[in-house]
Amino acid sequence: MMKTNLQRNVILDIDSYKNDHGKMLPINTEYMFSTIVPRRSNRYTNFVKAMGHQYAIRKYVCQQVEAWMIDEAEIEMKEQGFTFDRKRWEYILEKYNGYLPLEIRAVPEGTFVPVGVATVTLVNTDPKCAWLTSYVETMFQRVCWKMTTVASLSFDLYNYFDTMMEKHCGKRGKVNFHLHNFGSRGADSYEADILAGVAHLAAGFNGTDCAQANRNIKYYYNTTKPYGMSVTASEHSVMCTWSNSETRDDLAAVEMMINLLEEKVATGDGLPIISIVGDTYDIYRLTREYIGGVFKQRIIELGKRGARVVVRPDSGDPLTMCLEVVKILMEQFGYTVNEFGYKVLPPYIGVIQGDGINNDSVRHIVARLDKARVSLENIVFGMGSGLTHDAGRDEFSFSMKATALYDGKEWQDLLKRPITDLKKQSLTGRVSTYQDNNGDIFSERVDLPQVSGVRDMMETVYLNGEIIKEYTFDDVLSFNKDQLLIVSE
């Protein structure tokens, strides 16, 4: 018998132990207030680009509880060893038509904030549902930490490339294709690929092979524009089909790619760029004898028509490999020395390094380029699982913690402060995130006297099933320019 698709059950989208936490609260608890906070800097940046709450609200928080979910959850939780409280879910179903009675406030999607401040706050709006605030942590925080982490790491690299490009050639704002997303196959899941793919583009990059990114941006960020794009590129399966495995010769494969580029130029179909993976057999032979020899003149002629050939090393030591390939291309095609003293290949030829690229290795590679006086203009990078998989929750120590409780009479402060790790200390009380006239951003209690010149950055984005505030993807990107100075300081 063929089974139908397994539908998402809102009630079961939790860590199982959340089921019992409601009965553990003091009996007079009416409201619980929680914050989501990136608690620690990573080794490169003290800022994060807050992302994900809009996606999480639209896809998960706004989904209504239905009767079948309650029935199924009762079975599942009992089988896992828990007592299931049907009444609290039937109450939400009957009174709120299944929508979750919560107020969610957040800094604007895409905003940069320093670590240690709240990006999102949540509180229940019905005194019978104090347990709900922490119950949604699983479904909500996992989207926020993943998208924020990837967007933050990608933007930090964008800023790094931008700075180095200015040093090498005096240009800024020209690195939007310097970090290509190669990570779809290295993502942990279908959705992890989407979350990382969207967040990478939110950092300001446009290069991506995540085919799902644009359609999800259009849907979740209210736009019809594409933000990510890619180029025609070979992989080993293609190169091998055109190669002689006995003689280990890929000359015919390179010719096939050059023919394809000529066709693209002639028809105007797509970007006139091809990327040729070069190490199916011998990266040095392919670069020197084929690209820079047999097909040199054809590549030069294509270059006169705006085309570009990019060689992709895919094995060897990434710290040395790409510089070696650049030097071979310079030997074969020549180079100029720009006014900043850096060597530059002709614009029709270049390198993309995707193998072994992560947040550390890319900086070491660029440092070696810099030492050799080779301009960053000659090379771009592709990052695979370093982008989609390695960007984990612990990168910025994301946490959602309850920081205040209302007992029917007054608000009480809650605080986590482990003596074994004070960096895990939570905020305390009902807080919001503010910015003063100096540009400083901080979280402070909402019940303190308001200070002149300080603005509340947070807005209510969700209330009892209704989306109150949404942002376009252009809004998300605008913070990259508007807050660049703050992040760079």
Secondary structure, DSSP 8 states (H G I E B T S, - for coil): ---------GGGSS-GGGGGHHHHS-TT--EEEEEEEE----SS-SEEE---HHHHIIIIITS---HHHHHHHHHHHHHTT----HHHHHHHHHHHTT---EEEEES-TT-EEETTS-SEEEEESSGGGTTHHHHTHHHHHHHHHHHHHHHHHHHHHHHHHHHHHHHHHS--S--TTSEEE--GGGSSSHHHHHHHHHHHHHTT--BB--TTHHHHHHHHTT------B--EE--HHHHHHTSBTTTTB-HHHHHHHHHHHHHHHHHT-S-SEEEEE--SS-HHHIIIIIIIIITHHHHHHHHTTT-EEEEE--SS-HHHHHHHHHHHHHHHH--EE-TTS-EE--TTEEEEE-TT--TTHHHHHHHHHHHTTB-GGGEEEEESHHHHTS--GGGTTEEEEEEEEE-SS-EEE-----TT-GGG----SSEEEEE-TT--EEEEETTS---TT-EE--EEEEETTEE-----HHHHHHHHHHTHHHHH-
